[in-house]
Amino acid sequence: MFCFQCQEAAKNEGCTVKGVCGKTTEVANLQDLLLFLCKGISHYTVPLRKYGIEIPQINKFITDSLFMTITNANFDKSRFTTRLLMAFEMRNAARERLANTGTDIEGITFDGALWVGETEVEITEKAFEVGVLTTKDEDVRSLRELTVYGLKGMAAYAEHAFNLGYEENEIFAFMQRALVATTDDSLSVDELTALVLETGKYGVQVMALLDRANTSSYGNPEITKVNLGVRNNPGILISGHDLKDMEDLLKQTEGTGVDVYTHSEMLPANYYPAFKKYSHFVGNYGSSWWHQTEDFENFNGIILFTTNCIVPPRKSSTYIDRVYTTGASGFEGFKHIGDRKEGQPKDFSAMIEHAKKCAAPKEIETGEIVGGFAHNQVITLADKVIEAVESGAIRKFFVMGGCDGRMNGRNYYTEFAQKLPGDTVILTAGCAKYRYNKLPLGEINGIPRVLDAGQCNDSYSLVKIALALKEALGLTDLNDLPIAYNIAWYEQKAVIVLLALLYLGVKNIHLGPTLPAFLSPNVVNVLVNNFGISGITSVDEDMKLLLETVESK
């Protein structure tokens, strides 16, 4: 195997024996092969669109497949083997549709569109041959992978929107066109760089789509005090990102005597008006994703993964038989709940019955945290915010969104938040907030100094807030705002957020705790020279630099 798609890449170079995330060589290779076949399918769907032919099943298949290969989403070898056999069926169907148009399909030479091998042995052998390192040129490989990882993040957001009944064929079309482009040896480095920025463009579009899907379905997030304590009933702890799963679970647990708690990236579900009506929706339990082994032991009840962020349990873990997965997520040994059928909700009944037999959660903390500062809520407070900025009460906003992770070096973000001057405000989205959202950082004129917009996909809210501030302050350039970007990344959803910011022209982003291993030195130079991207150094040095940058404006 070779994998360097996440921030934990071994030695910041790549995992070659087993993923630091826990992914086995077998699973890594099967994921590479699934991606290879998705590129092959796209070689047929892209020309089919010239005839006005859209195949919804393939759009969904490719989106789901990309999502399944995101870091920490799915570790289940059997699920990937089954999906590879489905890929052959999808590809052959698309090939036949294209042939029926009179197109000369023999002109398609990409191996992923031609290869046939349906036995497990053939699949395993082929999986070794189609990985990242088959692209020999380091810079081309870097730009191709940057695009692919952006597409994976895009797929995650498109999947969540789709589950709520929102989709845009233009997004599916771009994803497939971009997959084909990553196989085109004739494209220059400049053309691939343009493709990366175009990926950011569609990143903005898919995040806007998901924002519309979430708010239309559940209302605009509101300022909310989220309970951190527990009650005496048995509980289900829901993790991941999918709000449709949250809705189905809350409806099916109502009146059962089973309480529901959020974990990690599902925390922002507490901010939506539609979910607040459920009296058995208690609040948030535990911390960010990498603390789950301890959190799940203490919870005592059932855990439901709706998406990525699975940490393989230790052999001694006592919660293994209490974990369920659904959607793109999976792990051998965890029970899996199938997809919705014919528009019906997912069937969580077996999981709920299991929960009734469990002990109540162990209390690990008490109190409340405040969140719900998505764009609609902050814009409602615009006059108050603008007044604070113009009076000097708020000197600077620091965007500190992104991902949390296991590296000791991520203590940097806690220390950075603690040392920020009292006239600064943190704008955040994603699980990076767990590094500082429980710190007593206070308020400025009634405005909390940590404004949590929600999940990583809610980074769109941070863009909307910045655009609203730009207009209110009469500025012409986002980079003239009193905003600095100090973003933590871990996986591919953070990559699409980064590309979206670059497409919008945001400059001087600090990215940590390390720069991505998949960026070649030359590609790093392009990002530095054109966008001012840099890595983090020390808290004191970075803070001085970022504060001075604002004051110079």
C-alpha positions as CSV (number, residue, x, y, z in Angstrom):
1,M,0.0,0.0,0.0
2,F,0.9,3.7,-0.2
3,C,-1.4,6.3,1.3
4,F,-0.6,9.9,2.1
5,Q,-4.1,11.4,2.0
6,C,-4.4,12.5,5.6
7,Q,-2.4,14.5,8.1
8,E,-1.3,11.4,10.0
9,A,0.8,10.0,7.0
10,A,3.7,8.2,8.5
11,K,6.8,10.4,8.9
12,N,4.7,13.0,6.9
13,E,5.6,11.0,3.8
14,G,3.1,8.1,3.5
15,C,1.9,4.9,5.1
16,T,3.3,1.8,3.4
17,V,2.6,-1.1,5.7
18,K,-0.5,-0.2,7.6
19,G,-2.3,3.1,7.9
20,V,-1.7,5.1,11.0
21,C,-5.5,5.4,10.9
22,G,-5.7,1.6,11.3
23,K,-6.5,0.9,7.6
24,T,-5.0,-2.4,6.5
25,T,-3.0,-3.0,3.4
26,E,-5.8,-5.0,1.9
27,V,-8.4,-2.3,2.5
28,A,-6.0,0.5,1.2
29,N,-5.5,-1.4,-2.0
30,L,-9.2,-2.1,-2.5
31,Q,-9.9,1.6,-2.0
32,D,-7.3,2.4,-4.7
33,L,-9.0,0.0,-7.1
34,L,-12.4,1.3,-6.4
35,L,-11.2,4.8,-7.2
36,F,-9.5,3.5,-10.4
37,L,-12.8,2.0,-11.5
38,C,-14.7,5.1,-10.7
39,K,-12.3,6.9,-13.1
40,G,-13.0,4.2,-15.6
41,I,-16.8,4.6,-15.3
42,S,-16.4,8.4,-15.7
43,H,-14.7,7.9,-19.1
44,Y,-18.1,6.8,-20.3
45,T,-20.4,9.1,-18.4
46,V,-18.5,12.3,-19.4
47,P,-19.2,11.8,-23.2
48,L,-22.7,10.5,-22.4
49,R,-23.6,14.0,-21.1
50,K,-22.9,15.4,-24.6
51,Y,-26.0,13.5,-25.6
52,G,-28.0,14.8,-22.6
53,I,-27.8,11.4,-20.9
54,E,-27.6,11.4,-17.1
55,I,-27.4,8.2,-15.1
56,P,-28.6,8.9,-11.5
57,Q,-27.5,5.5,-10.2
58,I,-24.0,6.1,-11.4
59,N,-23.9,9.6,-10.0
60,K,-24.9,8.2,-6.6
61,F,-22.5,5.2,-6.9
62,I,-19.4,7.4,-7.6
63,T,-20.3,9.9,-4.9
64,D,-20.8,7.1,-2.3
65,S,-17.6,5.3,-3.4
66,L,-15.5,8.4,-3.0
67,F,-17.0,9.1,0.4
68,M,-16.2,5.5,1.5
69,T,-12.5,6.0,0.8
70,I,-12.2,9.1,3.1
71,T,-9.9,8.6,6.0
72,N,-11.5,6.8,9.0
73,A,-14.8,6.1,7.1
74,N,-14.8,2.5,6.2
75,F,-12.4,-0.3,7.2
76,D,-14.6,-3.2,6.1
77,K,-12.9,-5.3,3.4
78,S,-16.1,-7.2,2.4
79,R,-18.0,-3.9,1.7
80,F,-15.3,-2.8,-0.7
81,T,-15.1,-6.2,-2.4
82,T,-18.9,-6.1,-3.0
83,R,-18.7,-2.5,-4.2
84,L,-16.0,-3.4,-6.7
85,L,-18.3,-6.0,-8.3
86,M,-21.0,-3.3,-8.4
87,A,-18.5,-1.0,-10.2
88,F,-18.1,-3.5,-13.0
89,E,-21.8,-3.6,-13.5
90,M,-22.0,0.3,-13.5
91,R,-19.2,0.6,-15.9
92,N,-20.5,-2.0,-18.3
93,A,-24.0,-0.3,-18.3
94,A,-22.4,3.1,-19.0
95,R,-20.3,1.6,-21.8
96,E,-23.3,0.0,-23.4
97,R,-25.3,3.3,-23.2
98,L,-22.4,5.1,-24.9
99,A,-22.0,2.5,-27.6
100,N,-25.8,2.9,-28.4
101,T,-25.2,6.5,-29.3
102,G,-22.9,5.5,-32.1
103,T,-19.8,6.7,-30.3
104,D,-16.6,4.8,-31.1
105,I,-16.0,3.4,-27.6
106,E,-12.8,1.7,-28.8
107,G,-11.1,5.0,-28.7
108,I,-11.3,4.9,-24.9
109,T,-8.0,3.5,-23.7
110,F,-7.9,4.1,-20.0
111,D,-7.3,0.8,-18.3
112,G,-10.0,1.4,-15.6
113,A,-12.6,1.6,-18.4
114,L,-11.4,-1.7,-20.0
115,W,-10.1,-4.0,-17.3
116,V,-12.2,-7.1,-16.5
117,G,-11.6,-9.3,-13.5
118,E,-14.4,-10.3,-11.3
119,T,-12.8,-13.0,-9.0
120,E,-11.5,-12.0,-5.6
121,V,-8.0,-13.1,-6.6
122,E,-8.0,-11.0,-9.8
123,I,-9.3,-8.0,-7.8
124,T,-6.6,-8.4,-5.2
125,E,-3.8,-8.7,-7.7
126,K,-5.0,-5.6,-9.7
127,A,-5.4,-3.6,-6.5
128,F,-1.6,-3.6,-6.1
129,E,-1.1,-2.0,-9.5
130,V,-3.3,1.1,-9.5
131,G,-2.3,3.1,-6.5
132,V,-1.0,6.7,-6.1
133,L,2.6,6.0,-7.1
134,T,1.6,4.9,-10.6
135,T,1.9,8.6,-11.5
136,K,5.7,9.0,-11.7
137,D,6.1,12.7,-12.0
138,E,6.0,14.1,-8.5
139,D,4.3,17.4,-9.3
140,V,1.7,15.9,-11.6
141,R,1.0,13.3,-8.9
142,S,0.7,16.0,-6.3
143,L,-1.8,18.0,-8.3
144,R,-3.8,15.0,-9.3
145,E,-4.1,13.8,-5.7
146,L,-4.9,17.3,-4.4
147,T,-7.8,17.2,-6.9
148,V,-8.9,13.7,-5.9
149,Y,-8.8,14.5,-2.2
150,G,-10.9,17.6,-2.9
151,L,-13.4,15.4,-4.8
152,K,-13.6,13.0,-1.8
153,G,-14.5,15.9,0.5
154,M,-17.0,17.2,-2.1
155,A,-18.6,13.8,-2.3
156,A,-19.1,13.7,1.4
157,Y,-21.1,17.0,1.3
158,A,-23.0,16.0,-1.8
159,E,-24.0,12.7,-0.1
160,H,-25.4,14.5,2.9
161,A,-27.4,16.9,0.7
162,F,-28.6,14.0,-1.4
163,N,-30.0,12.3,1.7
164,L,-32.1,15.3,2.3
165,G,-33.4,15.4,-1.2
166,Y,-31.0,18.0,-2.6
167,E,-28.7,17.4,-5.6
168,E,-27.2,19.2,-8.5
169,N,-26.2,17.3,-11.6
170,E,-23.6,20.0,-12.3
171,I,-21.7,18.9,-9.2
172,F,-21.8,15.2,-10.2
173,A,-20.7,16.1,-13.8
174,F,-17.7,18.0,-12.5
175,M,-16.7,15.2,-10.1
176,Q,-16.6,12.8,-13.0
177,R,-15.0,15.2,-15.4
178,A,-12.3,15.9,-12.9
179,L,-11.7,12.1,-12.3
180,V,-11.1,11.7,-16.0
181,A,-8.8,14.7,-16.0
182,T,-6.6,13.0,-13.4
183,T,-5.9,10.2,-15.9
184,D,-5.0,12.6,-18.8
185,D,-1.2,12.5,-19.3
186,S,-1.4,15.4,-21.8
187,L,-2.4,18.0,-19.2
188,S,0.3,20.4,-18.1
189,V,1.1,21.4,-14.6
190,D,-0.6,24.8,-15.2
191,E,-3.7,23.0,-16.5
192,L,-3.8,20.7,-13.4
193,T,-3.4,23.7,-11.2
194,A,-6.4,25.3,-12.8
195,L,-8.3,22.0,-12.2
196,V,-7.4,22.3,-8.5
197,L,-8.9,25.7,-8.3
198,E,-12.0,24.6,-10.3
199,T,-12.4,21.9,-7.7
200,G,-12.5,24.7,-5.1
201,K,-15.2,26.5,-7.1
202,Y,-17.4,23.4,-7.0
203,G,-16.5,23.0,-3.3
204,V,-18.2,26.4,-2.7
205,Q,-21.2,25.2,-4.7
206,V,-21.6,21.9,-2.9
207,M,-21.2,23.5,0.6
208,A,-23.9,26.1,-0.4
209,L,-26.1,23.2,-1.6
210,L,-25.7,21.4,1.7
211,D,-26.3,24.5,3.7
212,R,-29.6,25.0,1.8
213,A,-30.5,21.4,2.4
214,N,-29.8,21.5,6.2
215,T,-31.5,24.8,6.8
216,S,-34.5,24.1,4.6
217,S,-35.0,20.8,6.4
218,Y,-34.3,21.7,10.0
219,G,-34.3,25.5,10.2
220,N,-31.4,27.9,10.7
221,P,-29.1,27.1,13.6
222,E,-29.7,29.2,16.7
223,I,-27.6,30.3,19.6
224,T,-27.9,27.3,21.9
225,K,-26.6,26.2,25.3
226,V,-25.7,22.6,24.9
227,N,-25.9,20.3,28.0
228,L,-22.8,18.3,28.8
229,G,-24.3,16.2,31.6
230,V,-26.3,12.9,31.5
231,R,-29.6,11.5,32.6
232,N,-30.5,8.1,34.1
233,N,-32.0,6.5,31.0
234,P,-30.2,4.2,28.6
235,G,-28.8,6.1,25.7
236,I,-27.7,6.1,22.0
237,L,-24.6,8.2,21.1
238,I,-24.7,9.4,17.5
239,S,-21.4,10.3,15.8
240,G,-20.5,11.5,12.4
241,H,-22.2,14.2,10.3
242,D,-25.4,13.0,8.7
243,L,-28.4,15.0,9.9
244,K,-31.0,12.8,8.1
245,D,-29.8,9.9,10.2
246,M,-30.2,12.2,13.2
247,E,-33.8,12.9,12.3
248,D,-34.7,9.3,11.7
249,L,-33.1,8.3,15.1
250,L,-34.9,11.0,17.1
251,K,-38.3,10.1,15.6
252,Q,-37.8,6.3,16.2
253,T,-36.5,6.7,19.8
254,E,-39.3,9.1,20.9
255,G,-41.3,7.5,23.7
256,T,-39.0,4.5,24.0
257,G,-37.3,5.5,27.2
258,V,-34.0,5.8,25.3
259,D,-32.1,9.1,25.3
260,V,-30.0,10.5,22.4
261,Y,-26.7,12.3,22.7
262,T,-24.3,13.7,20.1
263,H,-20.6,13.0,19.9
264,S,-17.8,14.9,18.1
265,E,-18.9,16.4,14.8
266,M,-22.6,15.7,15.5
267,L,-22.5,18.3,18.3
268,P,-24.0,21.0,16.0
269,A,-27.2,19.0,15.6
270,N,-28.1,20.6,19.0
271,Y,-28.3,24.0,17.3
272,Y,-31.1,23.1,14.8
273,P,-34.7,24.2,15.8
274,A,-36.3,21.0,14.4
275,F,-34.3,18.8,16.8
276,K,-35.0,20.8,19.9
277,K,-38.6,19.6,20.2
278,Y,-37.5,16.2,21.2
279,S,-37.4,15.9,25.0
280,H,-35.2,12.8,24.9
281,F,-32.5,14.7,23.0
282,V,-30.1,15.3,26.0
283,G,-27.0,17.1,24.6
284,N,-23.4,16.3,23.8
285,Y,-21.2,13.6,25.3
286,G,-17.5,13.5,25.2
287,S,-15.0,15.2,22.9
288,S,-13.6,15.0,19.4
289,W,-13.3,11.8,17.4
290,W,-10.0,10.6,18.6
291,H,-11.1,10.4,22.2
292,Q,-13.8,7.9,21.3
293,T,-12.2,4.8,22.8
294,E,-12.5,6.3,26.2
295,D,-15.8,8.1,25.6
296,F,-17.5,5.0,24.3
297,E,-16.3,2.9,27.2
298,N,-17.9,5.4,29.6
299,F,-21.1,5.9,27.7
300,N,-22.3,2.3,28.4
301,G,-25.0,2.5,25.7
302,I,-25.2,2.2,21.9
303,I,-23.0,4.1,19.5
304,L,-24.0,4.9,15.9
305,F,-21.5,6.0,13.3
306,T,-23.2,7.8,10.5
307,T,-20.0,8.7,8.6
308,N,-16.3,8.8,9.0
309,C,-14.2,9.3,12.2
310,I,-14.0,5.7,13.3
311,V,-11.0,4.7,15.4
312,P,-10.4,1.0,15.4
313,P,-11.1,-0.3,18.9
314,R,-8.6,-2.0,21.0
315,K,-8.9,-5.7,21.5
316,S,-9.7,-5.1,25.1
317,S,-12.5,-2.6,24.3
318,T,-15.8,-3.6,25.9
319,Y,-18.0,-1.5,23.6
320,I,-17.4,-3.4,20.3
321,D,-20.7,-5.2,20.4
322,R,-22.5,-1.9,21.1
323,V,-21.3,-0.1,17.9
324,Y,-23.4,0.2,14.8
325,T,-22.5,1.8,11.4
326,T,-24.6,3.1,8.6
327,G,-24.1,4.9,5.3
328,A,-20.5,5.2,4.1
329,S,-19.1,4.0,7.4
330,G,-18.1,0.5,8.2
331,F,-15.8,-1.7,10.3
332,E,-15.5,-5.5,10.5
333,G,-17.1,-6.6,13.7
334,F,-19.5,-3.6,13.9
335,K,-23.2,-4.2,13.0
336,H,-24.3,-2.3,9.9
337,I,-27.7,-0.7,9.3
338,G,-28.6,-0.7,5.6
339,D,-29.7,2.2,3.4
340,R,-33.2,3.7,3.1
341,K,-35.5,1.8,0.8
342,E,-38.2,3.4,-1.4
343,G,-38.1,6.7,0.5
344,Q,-38.7,5.1,3.9
345,P,-36.5,6.0,6.9
346,K,-33.7,3.8,8.0
347,D,-34.7,1.0,10.3
348,F,-33.0,1.6,13.7
349,S,-35.4,-0.7,15.6
350,A,-32.9,-3.5,16.4
351,M,-30.4,-0.9,17.7
352,I,-33.0,0.8,19.8
353,E,-34.1,-2.5,21.4
354,H,-30.4,-3.2,22.1
355,A,-30.1,0.2,23.7
356,K,-32.9,-0.5,26.1
357,K,-30.8,-3.3,27.7
358,C,-27.8,-1.0,28.3
359,A,-26.9,0.9,31.5
360,A,-27.2,4.7,31.6
361,P,-24.2,6.7,30.6
362,K,-21.5,7.4,33.1
363,E,-21.2,11.2,33.8
364,I,-17.8,12.5,32.7
365,E,-18.5,16.2,32.8
366,T,-21.2,18.7,33.6
367,G,-22.2,22.2,32.5
368,E,-22.9,23.7,29.1
369,I,-21.2,25.0,26.0
370,V,-22.6,27.6,23.6
371,G,-22.8,27.2,19.8
372,G,-25.1,27.9,16.9
373,F,-23.3,30.8,15.3
374,A,-23.9,29.9,11.6
375,H,-24.2,32.7,9.1
376,N,-27.9,33.5,9.6
377,Q,-27.4,33.9,13.3
378,V,-24.3,36.0,13.0
379,I,-25.8,38.2,10.3
380,T,-28.8,38.7,12.7
381,L,-26.2,40.1,15.1
382,A,-24.5,42.1,12.4
383,D,-25.1,45.6,13.9
384,K,-23.7,44.5,17.2
385,V,-20.6,42.9,15.6
386,I,-20.0,45.8,13.3
387,E,-20.3,48.3,16.2
388,A,-17.7,46.2,18.1
389,V,-15.3,46.2,15.1
390,E,-15.7,49.9,14.4
391,S,-15.3,50.8,18.1
392,G,-12.1,48.7,18.4
393,A,-13.7,46.4,21.0
394,I,-13.1,43.6,18.5
395,R,-9.6,44.0,16.9
396,K,-9.5,40.8,15.0
397,F,-11.3,37.6,14.0
398,F,-9.3,34.3,13.9
399,V,-10.7,31.6,11.7
400,M,-9.6,28.4,13.5
401,G,-11.8,25.8,11.9
402,G,-10.9,22.4,10.6
403,C,-10.1,19.1,12.2
404,D,-8.8,17.8,15.5
405,G,-6.3,14.9,15.6
406,R,-4.1,12.8,17.8
407,M,-0.7,14.6,17.4
408,N,0.7,16.1,20.6
409,G,1.6,19.1,18.5
410,R,-2.1,20.0,18.2
411,N,-1.9,21.4,21.7
412,Y,-0.7,24.4,19.7
413,Y,-4.3,25.3,19.0
414,T,-5.3,25.2,22.6
415,E,-2.4,27.4,23.6
416,F,-3.1,29.7,20.7
417,A,-6.7,30.2,21.8
418,Q,-5.6,30.8,25.4
419,K,-3.0,33.4,24.4
420,L,-5.2,35.4,22.0
421,P,-5.8,38.9,23.3
422,G,-9.1,39.6,24.9
423,D,-10.2,41.8,22.0
424,T,-10.1,39.0,19.5
425,V,-12.9,36.5,18.4
426,I,-12.5,32.9,17.2
427,L,-14.7,31.8,14.2
428,T,-14.8,28.0,14.0
429,A,-16.4,25.0,12.4
430,G,-15.4,21.4,12.5
431,C,-14.0,19.3,15.4
432,A,-10.9,21.5,15.8
433,K,-13.1,23.5,18.2
434,Y,-12.8,20.8,20.8
435,R,-9.3,22.2,21.4
436,Y,-10.7,25.4,22.9
437,N,-14.6,25.4,23.0
438,K,-14.7,24.6,26.7
439,L,-12.1,27.2,27.7
440,P,-13.4,30.2,29.7
441,L,-12.6,32.8,27.1
442,G,-15.4,35.2,28.0
443,E,-17.3,37.6,25.8
444,I,-16.9,41.0,24.1
445,N,-20.0,43.2,24.5
446,G,-22.1,40.1,24.9
447,I,-20.5,38.4,21.9
448,P,-18.9,35.1,22.9
449,R,-15.2,34.9,21.9
450,V,-15.7,31.5,20.4
451,L,-18.4,31.5,17.6
452,D,-19.0,27.9,16.5
453,A,-20.7,27.7,13.1
454,G,-21.1,24.0,13.2
455,Q,-19.6,21.0,11.4
456,C,-16.7,21.0,9.0
457,N,-19.1,21.3,6.1
458,D,-20.5,24.4,7.8
459,S,-17.3,26.2,6.9
460,Y,-19.5,27.8,4.2
461,S,-21.0,29.8,7.1
462,L,-17.6,31.3,7.8
463,V,-17.4,32.4,4.1
464,K,-20.9,33.9,4.3
465,I,-19.9,35.7,7.5
466,A,-16.7,37.1,5.9
467,L,-18.6,38.2,2.8
468,A,-21.2,40.0,5.0
469,L,-18.5,41.7,7.0
470,K,-16.8,42.8,3.8
471,E,-20.0,44.4,2.5
472,A,-20.9,46.0,5.9
473,L,-17.4,47.5,6.2
474,G,-17.4,48.8,2.6
475,L,-14.4,46.7,1.6
476,T,-13.7,45.4,-1.9
477,D,-11.3,42.5,-1.0
478,L,-11.9,39.7,1.5
479,N,-8.2,39.9,2.4
480,D,-8.7,43.5,3.7
481,L,-10.9,42.2,6.5
482,P,-9.6,42.0,10.1
483,I,-9.6,38.2,9.8
484,A,-6.7,35.8,10.0
485,Y,-6.8,32.1,9.1
486,N,-5.1,29.6,11.3
487,I,-6.7,26.3,10.2
488,A,-6.1,22.7,11.4
489,W,-6.5,19.9,8.9
490,Y,-6.7,16.1,9.1
491,E,-8.6,14.6,6.2
492,Q,-10.1,15.2,2.8
493,K,-13.1,17.3,3.8
494,A,-10.7,19.8,5.2
495,V,-9.0,19.7,1.7
496,I,-12.1,20.8,-0.1
497,V,-12.7,23.6,2.4
498,L,-9.1,24.8,1.8
499,L,-9.6,24.7,-2.0
500,A,-12.9,26.6,-1.7
501,L,-11.1,29.3,0.3
502,L,-8.3,29.5,-2.4
503,Y,-10.9,29.7,-5.2
504,L,-12.5,32.6,-3.3
505,G,-9.1,34.4,-3.3
506,V,-8.4,34.1,0.5
507,K,-4.7,34.5,1.1
508,N,-2.2,34.0,3.9
509,I,-3.8,30.9,5.4
510,H,-1.7,29.2,8.1
511,L,-2.2,25.4,7.8
512,G,-1.1,22.9,10.4
513,P,-0.1,21.0,12.4
514,T,1.9,19.9,9.3
515,L,1.6,20.7,5.6
516,P,0.1,17.8,3.6
517,A,2.5,15.1,2.6
518,F,0.9,14.9,-0.9
519,L,2.1,18.4,-1.7
520,S,5.4,18.3,-3.7
521,P,7.9,21.0,-3.0
522,N,7.1,22.7,-6.3
523,V,3.4,22.6,-5.6
524,V,4.0,24.1,-2.2
525,N,5.9,26.9,-3.8
526,V,3.0,27.6,-6.1
527,L,0.7,27.8,-3.1
528,V,3.1,30.0,-1.2
529,N,3.8,32.4,-4.1
530,N,0.2,32.7,-5.3
531,F,-1.8,32.4,-2.1
532,G,0.7,33.0,0.8
533,I,-0.1,29.6,2.4
534,S,2.3,28.7,5.2
535,G,2.7,26.1,7.9
536,I,2.6,26.9,11.6
537,T,5.7,27.6,13.7
538,S,5.4,28.5,17.4
539,V,2.3,30.0,19.1
540,D,4.1,33.2,20.0
541,E,5.7,33.8,16.6
542,D,2.5,33.0,14.6
543,M,0.4,35.2,16.9
544,K,2.7,38.1,16.5
545,L,2.8,37.8,12.8
546,L,-1.0,37.4,12.4
547,L,-1.7,40.3,14.7
548,E,0.8,42.6,13.0
549,T,-0.7,41.6,9.6
550,V,-4.1,42.9,10.8
551,E,-2.7,46.1,12.3
552,S,-0.8,46.9,9.1
553,K,-4.2,46.9,7.2
